[in-house]
Amino acid sequence: MTDTPVLDVRDLKIAFGAGRKAREVVHGVSFTVQRGEVVAIVGESGSGKSVTALSLMGLLPRGHGAVTGGSAHFEETDLITLAPEPLRRIRGARIGMVFQEPMTSLNPVLTIGRQMTEGMMAHGRVSDRQAREAAIAMLERVGIDDGPRRLGQYPHEFSGGMRQRVMIAMAMMMKPALLIADEPTTALDVTIQAQILDLMRTLIAETGTSLILITHDMGVVAETADRVVVMHDGRVVEEADAKTLFAMPGQAYTRALLAAVPRLDGAVAGAVARPAGREPVVRIDAVSKTFGGRTGTRALDRVSLDVMAGEVVALVGESGSGKSTLGRAVARLLDVDDGAILVDGHNMAEMRGATLRRARARVQMIFQDPYASLDPRFSIGRTVAEPMLIHGGVGRREASERAAALLQRVGLDRPMARRFPHEFSGGQRQR
């Protein structure tokens, strides 16, 4: 590493809204990133991590967010005052970004191949054939086999974890001087996560790329980061090298973050015995699902599973192993080829029309990508209240009151019910 940082952020301030309604969300943030260094920015959802990163790329929501003060010098160029055209030449080529929500970052009407190669071709680096060969090689490096066929597919044909790997591959193909990775391993299983982190470290070693890693995963921070910046309520509350921060955190907030990391070295509650002679709430019996016709991709192959009342059953496996497909099948968001799905003794796979709508109210699903699941035209309060109005038999006032109370239970303020999805961080949208 040299003494001159590749990125020097000084007293950065960001506000949302205009005029007297403007609300400052980032308050004088400062940090540096040296060449070849991995800097992790950590903190709870809503602390300003992703907004800070988006401001560096000139990607704050147009008309909603703006940098109101400070500077961000990248290779001696202030990104904050840079005109749009010079910033476009830097963005993607010299600074890459892996976004938190891949389904909303990938264009649904363009093939994966088109999206992976357009960056290299737009910056005039290679021919179409060379870009395609590089894309196939990078897909293999991030654990996606059968690259030539995959390049012809569309984002909806990939699992959430596979879409995230595509995003990482797209950014890494350009070999940028600075890579900003916003929760890059959240949707990945542990085996692919280890592979991706190893790939990022290899890229840094080979090219001298610097990495800003935005994450909630303190295990990833401990394994990957050289230095850690801790943010809370839009401010930097602590900064230290990774070893020092984990061994001797100086701030109470940092200690609380570290204390929240799940551990298995303490007392572990024993398994709760299943009550004898009782029927399961959910019975999945020999369910199969193939995408693309009977000769297509086999997503589920005679899967059977029982879930008892009050029981927590975890489905684990690599991305693309069928976990989300099984969940969607139980909620009857897709039809299965064979088998039965019994919820309270009724076969969801056979239901139609109003009977299915009533039964579906008994099965609720939290989706992997919250931004793609929330209606951008509805306030959060309206979105939360809507199922109660449809199925709960309550009036609008009571539904709104319940919605505000539910938001409080997941750590969001009651006035946030009036906001829209784009006004929340990724973690807040998930809540």
C-alpha positions as CSV (number, residue, x, y, z in Angstrom):
1,M,0.0,0.0,0.0
2,T,1.1,3.6,-0.7
3,D,0.8,6.6,1.5
4,T,-1.6,8.3,-0.9
5,P,-5.1,6.8,-0.5
6,V,-7.0,5.7,-3.6
7,L,-10.1,7.3,-1.9
8,D,-10.2,10.1,0.6
9,V,-13.7,11.0,1.9
10,R,-13.9,14.2,4.1
11,D,-16.8,15.6,6.0
12,L,-19.4,14.0,3.7
13,K,-23.0,15.2,4.3
14,I,-26.1,13.8,2.6
15,A,-29.7,15.0,2.9
16,F,-33.0,13.7,1.6
17,G,-35.9,16.0,0.6
18,A,-35.8,19.6,-0.5
19,G,-36.0,23.0,1.2
20,R,-37.3,23.1,4.7
21,K,-38.3,19.4,4.5
22,A,-34.7,18.3,3.8
23,R,-33.5,15.8,6.4
24,E,-29.8,15.2,6.8
25,V,-29.0,11.4,7.0
26,V,-25.2,11.4,6.8
27,H,-23.5,13.8,9.1
28,G,-19.9,14.6,8.3
29,V,-18.5,11.2,7.5
30,S,-14.7,10.9,6.9
31,F,-12.6,7.8,6.0
32,T,-9.8,6.8,3.6
33,V,-9.1,3.7,1.5
34,Q,-5.5,2.8,0.6
35,R,-4.5,1.1,-2.6
36,G,-5.0,-2.7,-2.2
37,E,-6.8,-2.3,1.2
38,V,-10.1,-3.8,2.3
39,V,-12.1,-1.4,4.4
40,A,-15.3,-2.7,5.9
41,I,-18.2,-0.3,6.7
42,V,-20.5,-1.8,9.3
43,G,-23.5,-0.8,11.3
44,E,-27.2,-1.6,11.6
45,S,-29.6,-1.0,8.7
46,G,-30.4,2.7,8.3
47,S,-27.0,3.8,9.6
48,G,-26.0,5.4,6.3
49,K,-23.6,2.8,4.9
50,S,-25.3,2.2,1.5
51,V,-26.2,5.9,1.0
52,T,-22.6,6.9,1.5
53,A,-21.5,4.4,-1.1
54,L,-24.2,5.4,-3.6
55,S,-23.1,9.1,-3.2
56,L,-19.6,8.2,-4.3
57,M,-20.9,6.7,-7.5
58,G,-23.3,9.6,-8.2
59,L,-26.3,7.2,-7.8
60,L,-28.4,8.9,-5.1
61,P,-32.1,8.9,-6.0
62,R,-32.6,11.7,-8.4
63,G,-34.8,14.4,-6.9
64,H,-34.7,12.8,-3.4
65,G,-31.1,12.6,-2.2
66,A,-28.2,15.0,-2.6
67,V,-24.7,15.6,-1.2
68,T,-24.8,18.8,0.8
69,G,-21.2,19.1,1.9
70,G,-17.8,17.5,1.9
71,S,-15.6,15.9,-0.7
72,A,-14.6,12.4,-1.9
73,H,-11.3,12.4,-3.8
74,F,-10.7,9.4,-6.0
75,E,-7.2,9.3,-7.5
76,E,-7.1,13.1,-6.9
77,T,-10.5,13.7,-8.6
78,D,-13.3,15.0,-6.4
79,L,-16.2,12.7,-7.3
80,I,-18.7,15.0,-5.6
81,T,-18.1,18.0,-7.9
82,L,-17.4,15.9,-11.1
83,A,-19.6,16.6,-14.1
84,P,-21.9,13.7,-15.2
85,E,-20.0,12.6,-18.3
86,P,-16.5,12.3,-16.7
87,L,-18.2,10.5,-13.7
88,R,-19.7,8.0,-16.2
89,R,-16.2,7.3,-17.6
90,I,-15.0,6.5,-14.1
91,R,-18.1,4.6,-12.9
92,G,-17.9,0.9,-13.9
93,A,-14.4,1.2,-15.4
94,R,-12.4,2.6,-12.5
95,I,-14.9,2.2,-9.7
96,G,-17.2,-0.9,-9.7
97,M,-20.1,-1.6,-7.4
98,V,-21.9,-4.8,-6.4
99,F,-25.4,-3.8,-5.3
100,Q,-27.4,-5.2,-2.4
101,E,-30.5,-6.3,-4.4
102,P,-29.5,-8.1,-7.6
103,M,-33.0,-8.7,-9.0
104,T,-33.6,-4.9,-9.2
105,S,-30.1,-4.2,-10.4
106,L,-30.2,-6.6,-13.4
107,N,-32.3,-5.7,-16.4
108,P,-35.1,-8.3,-16.7
109,V,-35.4,-7.9,-20.5
110,L,-31.7,-8.4,-21.3
111,T,-29.8,-11.7,-21.3
112,I,-27.2,-12.3,-18.6
113,G,-24.6,-12.3,-21.4
114,R,-25.6,-8.9,-22.8
115,Q,-25.4,-7.4,-19.3
116,M,-22.1,-8.9,-18.4
117,T,-20.4,-7.9,-21.6
118,E,-21.8,-4.4,-22.2
119,G,-19.5,-2.7,-19.6
120,M,-16.3,-4.0,-21.2
121,M,-17.5,-3.1,-24.7
122,A,-18.9,0.3,-23.6
123,H,-15.5,1.3,-22.3
124,G,-13.8,0.2,-25.5
125,R,-11.6,-2.5,-24.0
126,V,-12.4,-5.6,-26.1
127,S,-14.3,-7.1,-29.0
128,D,-17.7,-8.9,-28.6
129,R,-16.0,-12.3,-28.8
130,Q,-13.4,-11.4,-26.3
131,A,-16.0,-10.0,-23.9
132,R,-18.1,-13.2,-24.2
133,E,-15.0,-15.4,-23.5
134,A,-14.2,-13.2,-20.4
135,A,-17.8,-13.5,-19.2
136,I,-17.8,-17.3,-19.5
137,A,-14.5,-17.5,-17.6
138,M,-15.7,-15.2,-14.9
139,L,-19.0,-17.1,-14.4
140,E,-16.9,-20.3,-13.8
141,R,-14.8,-18.4,-11.3
142,V,-17.9,-17.5,-9.3
143,G,-19.2,-21.0,-9.3
144,I,-21.7,-20.9,-12.2
145,D,-21.2,-23.8,-14.6
146,D,-22.3,-24.2,-18.2
147,G,-21.4,-20.6,-19.0
148,P,-22.3,-20.5,-22.8
149,R,-25.8,-21.6,-22.0
150,R,-26.2,-19.3,-19.0
151,L,-25.2,-16.3,-21.0
152,G,-28.3,-16.8,-23.1
153,Q,-30.7,-16.9,-20.0
154,Y,-32.5,-14.0,-18.3
155,P,-32.3,-12.9,-14.6
156,H,-35.6,-14.6,-13.6
157,E,-34.1,-18.0,-14.6
158,F,-31.4,-17.7,-11.9
159,S,-31.8,-18.2,-8.1
160,G,-31.2,-15.2,-5.8
161,G,-27.7,-16.4,-4.9
162,M,-26.9,-17.0,-8.5
163,R,-28.0,-13.5,-9.5
164,Q,-25.7,-12.1,-6.8
165,R,-22.8,-14.1,-8.2
166,V,-23.6,-12.6,-11.6
167,M,-23.4,-9.1,-10.2
168,I,-20.1,-9.9,-8.6
169,A,-18.8,-11.4,-11.8
170,M,-19.9,-8.3,-13.8
171,A,-18.0,-5.9,-11.4
172,M,-14.9,-8.0,-11.3
173,M,-14.6,-8.4,-15.1
174,M,-13.6,-4.7,-15.3
175,K,-10.7,-5.1,-12.8
176,P,-11.5,-1.7,-11.2
177,A,-9.2,0.3,-9.0
178,L,-11.9,0.5,-6.4
179,L,-14.7,-2.0,-5.8
180,I,-17.7,-1.2,-3.6
181,A,-19.5,-4.3,-2.5
182,D,-22.8,-3.7,-0.7
183,E,-23.7,-6.9,1.2
184,P,-22.1,-9.0,-1.6
185,T,-22.5,-12.4,0.2
186,T,-25.9,-12.0,1.9
187,A,-27.8,-14.2,-0.6
188,L,-25.0,-16.8,-0.9
189,D,-24.6,-20.1,0.8
190,V,-21.5,-20.6,2.9
191,T,-19.6,-22.6,0.3
192,I,-20.1,-20.1,-2.5
193,Q,-19.5,-17.3,0.1
194,A,-16.1,-18.6,0.9
195,Q,-15.4,-19.0,-2.9
196,I,-16.4,-15.4,-3.6
197,L,-14.4,-14.0,-0.7
198,D,-11.4,-15.9,-1.9
199,L,-11.9,-14.6,-5.4
200,M,-12.1,-11.0,-4.1
201,R,-8.8,-11.5,-2.2
202,T,-7.2,-12.9,-5.4
203,L,-8.4,-9.9,-7.4
204,I,-6.9,-7.5,-4.9
205,A,-3.6,-9.4,-4.8
206,E,-3.4,-9.6,-8.7
207,T,-4.5,-6.0,-9.6
208,G,-4.1,-3.9,-6.4
209,T,-7.8,-3.2,-6.4
210,S,-9.1,-1.6,-3.2
211,L,-12.4,-2.9,-1.7
212,I,-15.0,-1.2,0.4
213,L,-17.1,-3.9,1.9
214,I,-20.5,-2.9,3.3
215,T,-21.9,-5.7,5.4
216,H,-23.8,-6.8,8.5
217,D,-21.8,-10.1,8.6
218,M,-19.1,-9.6,11.2
219,G,-17.7,-13.0,10.4
220,V,-17.0,-11.8,6.8
221,V,-15.4,-8.7,8.3
222,A,-13.2,-10.7,10.6
223,E,-12.1,-12.9,7.7
224,T,-11.6,-10.2,5.0
225,A,-11.1,-6.7,6.3
226,D,-7.9,-4.8,7.0
227,R,-9.7,-1.9,8.6
228,V,-13.2,-1.3,9.9
229,V,-15.4,1.8,9.9
230,V,-18.4,1.6,12.3
231,M,-21.4,3.8,11.4
232,H,-24.4,4.7,13.5
233,D,-27.2,7.2,12.8
234,G,-25.2,8.6,9.8
235,R,-22.0,9.1,11.8
236,V,-18.7,7.3,12.1
237,V,-18.5,6.3,15.7
238,E,-15.4,4.1,15.6
239,E,-12.6,3.2,13.2
240,A,-9.7,0.8,13.8
241,D,-7.8,-2.1,12.2
242,A,-9.8,-5.3,12.2
243,K,-7.7,-7.1,14.8
244,T,-7.9,-4.2,17.3
245,L,-11.6,-3.7,16.7
246,F,-12.5,-7.3,17.4
247,A,-10.1,-7.6,20.4
248,M,-10.8,-4.2,22.1
249,P,-13.9,-2.4,20.7
250,G,-13.8,1.1,22.0
251,Q,-17.5,2.1,21.7
252,A,-20.6,0.7,23.4
253,Y,-22.3,0.5,20.0
254,T,-19.5,-1.5,18.5
255,R,-19.6,-3.9,21.5
256,A,-23.3,-4.3,20.9
257,L,-22.8,-5.2,17.3
258,L,-20.2,-7.8,18.2
259,A,-22.4,-9.2,21.0
260,A,-25.2,-9.7,18.5
261,V,-23.2,-12.2,16.4
262,P,-24.7,-15.7,16.8
263,R,-22.5,-18.2,18.7
264,L,-22.5,-21.9,19.1
265,D,-19.9,-22.2,21.8
266,G,-22.3,-21.6,24.7
267,A,-25.4,-23.5,25.9
268,V,-27.5,-24.8,23.1
269,A,-31.2,-25.6,23.7
270,G,-32.1,-29.2,23.1
271,A,-34.5,-30.2,20.3
272,V,-38.1,-30.0,21.2
273,A,-39.8,-33.5,21.0
274,R,-42.6,-33.6,18.4
275,P,-45.9,-34.4,20.0
276,A,-47.0,-37.9,19.3
277,G,-50.2,-38.6,17.4
278,R,-50.7,-35.1,16.0
279,E,-51.1,-34.1,12.4
280,P,-48.5,-31.6,11.0
281,V,-49.6,-28.1,10.1
282,V,-47.8,-28.5,6.8
283,R,-47.3,-31.8,5.0
284,I,-45.2,-31.8,1.8
285,D,-45.5,-35.2,0.1
286,A,-43.3,-36.2,-2.9
287,V,-43.4,-32.8,-4.5
288,S,-41.6,-32.4,-7.9
289,K,-41.1,-29.3,-10.1
290,T,-39.3,-28.9,-13.4
291,F,-38.8,-25.6,-15.1
292,G,-38.8,-25.4,-18.9
293,G,-41.0,-28.4,-19.4
294,R,-40.5,-32.1,-18.4
295,T,-37.1,-32.1,-20.0
296,G,-36.0,-28.8,-18.4
297,T,-34.2,-28.0,-15.1
298,R,-35.3,-30.3,-12.3
299,A,-35.7,-27.9,-9.3
300,L,-37.5,-30.3,-6.9
301,D,-37.4,-34.1,-7.0
302,R,-40.0,-35.9,-4.9
303,V,-39.4,-33.7,-1.8
304,S,-41.3,-34.7,1.4
305,L,-41.3,-32.7,4.7
306,D,-43.6,-32.3,7.7
307,V,-43.8,-29.1,9.8
308,M,-45.5,-29.3,13.2
309,A,-47.3,-26.5,15.0
310,G,-44.9,-24.1,16.7
311,E,-41.9,-25.7,15.0
312,V,-39.1,-23.9,13.2
313,V,-37.7,-25.9,10.2
314,A,-34.7,-24.6,8.4
315,L,-34.1,-25.3,4.7
316,V,-30.4,-25.0,3.9
317,G,-28.4,-25.8,0.8
318,E,-26.4,-24.1,-2.0
319,S,-28.1,-21.4,-4.1
320,G,-30.1,-23.1,-6.8
321,S,-30.7,-26.2,-4.7
322,G,-34.5,-25.6,-4.7
323,K,-35.1,-24.0,-1.2
324,S,-37.0,-20.9,-2.5
325,T,-38.9,-23.0,-5.1
326,L,-40.2,-25.2,-2.3
327,G,-41.3,-22.2,-0.3
328,R,-43.1,-20.7,-3.2
329,A,-44.8,-24.0,-3.9
330,V,-46.1,-24.1,-0.3
331,A,-47.5,-20.6,-0.7
332,R,-48.9,-21.8,-4.1
333,L,-47.1,-19.0,-5.9
334,L,-46.2,-21.7,-8.5
335,D,-47.7,-25.0,-9.6
336,V,-45.9,-28.3,-9.0
337,D,-45.7,-31.2,-11.4
338,D,-46.5,-34.0,-8.9
339,G,-47.1,-34.5,-5.2
340,A,-49.3,-32.9,-2.6
341,I,-48.9,-29.9,-0.3
342,L,-51.3,-30.1,2.7
343,V,-51.8,-27.0,4.9
344,D,-54.2,-27.7,7.8
345,G,-55.2,-30.9,5.9
346,H,-56.2,-29.1,2.7
347,N,-54.2,-29.7,-0.5
348,M,-53.0,-26.3,-1.7
349,A,-51.9,-27.9,-5.0
350,E,-55.5,-28.7,-6.0
351,M,-57.2,-25.4,-5.0
352,R,-58.4,-22.8,-7.4
353,G,-60.1,-19.3,-7.3
354,A,-61.6,-18.0,-4.1
355,T,-60.9,-21.2,-2.1
356,L,-57.2,-20.7,-2.9
357,R,-57.2,-17.0,-2.0
358,R,-58.7,-17.8,1.4
359,A,-56.2,-20.7,2.1
360,R,-53.3,-18.5,1.0
361,A,-54.0,-16.1,3.8
362,R,-52.9,-18.9,6.2
363,V,-49.5,-19.0,4.5
364,Q,-47.3,-15.9,4.6
365,M,-43.9,-15.5,2.9
366,I,-41.0,-13.1,3.4
367,F,-39.3,-12.7,0.1
368,Q,-35.6,-12.7,-0.5
369,D,-35.5,-9.4,-2.4
370,P,-37.6,-6.8,-0.5
371,Y,-37.3,-4.0,-3.0
372,A,-38.7,-6.2,-5.8
373,S,-41.5,-7.3,-3.5
374,L,-42.8,-3.9,-2.3
375,D,-45.0,-1.8,-4.5
376,P,-43.1,1.4,-5.2
377,R,-46.4,3.4,-5.5
378,F,-47.7,2.4,-2.1
379,S,-46.6,3.9,1.3
380,I,-45.1,1.3,3.7
381,G,-48.1,1.8,6.0
382,R,-50.6,1.0,3.2
383,T,-48.6,-2.1,2.2
384,V,-48.6,-3.5,5.7
385,A,-52.2,-2.6,6.3
386,E,-53.5,-4.0,3.0
387,P,-53.7,-7.8,4.0
388,M,-55.6,-6.8,7.1
389,L,-58.2,-4.9,5.0
390,I,-58.6,-7.8,2.6
391,H,-58.6,-10.8,5.0
392,G,-58.8,-9.4,8.6
393,G,-62.2,-7.8,8.6
394,V,-61.1,-4.5,10.1
395,G,-61.6,-0.9,9.1
396,R,-59.0,1.4,7.6
397,R,-58.3,3.3,10.9
398,E,-57.7,0.1,12.9
399,A,-55.6,-1.4,10.1
400,S,-53.4,1.7,10.0
401,E,-53.0,1.6,13.7
402,R,-52.0,-2.0,13.7
403,A,-49.5,-1.4,10.8
404,A,-47.8,1.4,12.8
405,A,-47.6,-0.8,15.8
406,L,-46.1,-3.6,13.7
407,L,-43.5,-1.3,12.3
408,Q,-42.5,-0.4,15.9
409,R,-42.0,-4.0,16.7
410,V,-39.4,-4.4,14.0
411,G,-37.5,-1.2,15.1
412,L,-39.0,1.4,12.8
413,D,-40.7,4.6,13.9
414,R,-44.4,5.0,13.5
415,P,-44.0,8.1,11.2
416,M,-42.1,5.9,8.8
417,A,-45.5,4.4,7.7
418,R,-45.9,7.4,5.5
419,R,-42.7,6.8,3.5
420,F,-42.3,4.9,0.3
421,P,-39.9,1.9,-0.3
422,H,-37.2,4.0,-2.0
423,E,-36.9,6.1,1.2
424,F,-35.7,3.0,3.2
425,S,-32.4,1.2,3.4
426,G,-32.2,-2.4,2.2
427,G,-32.3,-3.7,5.8
428,Q,-35.2,-1.5,6.7
429,R,-37.1,-2.7,3.6
430,Q,-36.6,-6.3,4.8
431,R,-38.0,-5.4,8.2
